Amino acid sequence: VQLVESGGGLVQPGGSLRLSCAASGFAFSRYIMSWFRQAPGKERELVAAIASSDGGPNYADSVKGRFTISRDNAKNTVSLQMNSLKPEDTAVYYCRAFGGVAYWGQGTQVTVSS
């Protein structure tokens, strides 16, 4: 099983980034895919999640209206479009797959700073 995140980096406040997570080694379409983040000194928190089939995505209140999660079951990828970024969005972002067991990626750093 592999989850490989990409797309992190340094961006100015108000900017945008798109994170991607490439999955392999499990039945991707059957898993709930999520993005979590962990800032220094804070607990890991759920940012957004998208179900395996029907059902809409869910977002943390802090990112509603700014972030969009999407998935491509044909390509085994999940993405997180992040707009209007704020300094408080700075964190390591992790991709997670859940389908009874949880698989995690290694994380990608997002830094929002001027």
C-alpha positions in Angstrom: 0.0 0.0 0.0 1.2 3.4 -0.9 -0.1 6.9 -0.6 2.1 9.6 -2.0 1.3 13.2 -1.6 2.6 16.1 -3.7 2.0 19.7 -4.4 3.0 21.3 -1.1 5.2 24.4 -0.9 5.5 28.0 0.1 2.7 30.4 -0.9 1.8 33.9 0.1 -1.4 34.6 2.0 -4.3 34.7 -0.4 -2.6 32.3 -2.8 -3.6 28.8 -4.0 -2.1 25.4 -4.0 -3.3 22.0 -5.2 -2.3 18.9 -3.3 -2.5 15.5 -4.9 -2.3 12.0 -3.5 -1.6 9.0 -5.6 -2.7 5.7 -4.2 -1.8 2.1 -5.0 -2.0 -1.3 -3.5 -5.6 -1.4 -2.3 -9.2 -1.0 -3.7 -9.1 2.7 -3.9 -12.7 3.2 -5.1 -14.0 1.5 -2.0 -12.2 3.7 0.5 -13.1 7.0 2.0 -10.4 9.4 1.2 -9.4 12.3 3.4 -7.0 15.1 3.9 -5.7 15.8 7.4 -3.2 18.4 8.6 -1.0 18.9 11.6 0.6 22.2 12.6 3.5 22.4 14.9 2.4 21.8 18.5 -1.1 20.9 17.5 -3.0 17.7 17.0 -3.7 16.3 13.6 -7.1 17.4 12.3 -9.4 16.5 9.6 -9.6 19.0 6.7 -11.8 17.3 4.2 -13.2 13.9 3.3 -14.9 12.4 0.3 -16.9 9.2 0.2 -16.2 6.2 -2.0 -19.2 6.6 -4.2 -22.3 8.7 -3.5 -22.5 11.4 -0.9 -21.0 14.8 -0.9 -17.7 15.8 0.6 -17.3 17.1 4.1 -15.1 19.9 5.3 -13.8 21.4 8.5 -15.5 24.7 9.2 -12.1 26.5 9.0 -11.7 25.6 5.3 -15.3 25.6 4.0 -15.6 27.8 0.9 -11.9 27.8 0.4 -10.8 24.2 -0.1 -12.3 21.6 -2.5 -11.6 17.9 -2.3 -12.1 15.7 -5.3 -11.2 12.1 -6.4 -10.6 10.2 -9.6 -11.3 6.6 -9.1 -10.0 5.7 -12.6 -6.6 7.2 -11.7 -6.6 6.3 -8.0 -6.0 9.9 -7.0 -7.5 12.4 -4.6 -6.8 16.1 -4.7 -7.2 19.1 -2.5 -7.6 22.5 -4.1 -6.7 25.2 -1.6 -7.6 28.8 -2.3 -7.5 32.0 -0.3 -4.8 30.4 1.9 -4.1 31.9 5.3 -1.1 31.7 7.6 -3.1 29.4 9.9 -3.3 26.9 7.1 0.4 26.2 7.5 0.9 22.6 8.4 1.9 19.2 7.1 -0.9 17.8 5.0 -1.6 14.1 5.0 -3.7 11.9 2.8 -5.6 9.1 4.4 -7.5 6.1 3.0 -10.1 4.5 5.3 -12.0 1.3 4.6 -12.0 -0.5 7.9 -8.3 0.0 8.2 -6.5 3.3 7.7 -3.5 4.0 5.4 -1.6 7.2 5.6 0.8 9.1 3.3 4.1 10.6 4.4 2.8 14.1 4.3 3.6 17.3 2.4 4.5 20.6 3.9 2.3 23.7 3.2 3.7 27.0 4.4 1.6 30.2 4.0 3.8 33.2 4.6 4.7 36.5 3.2 
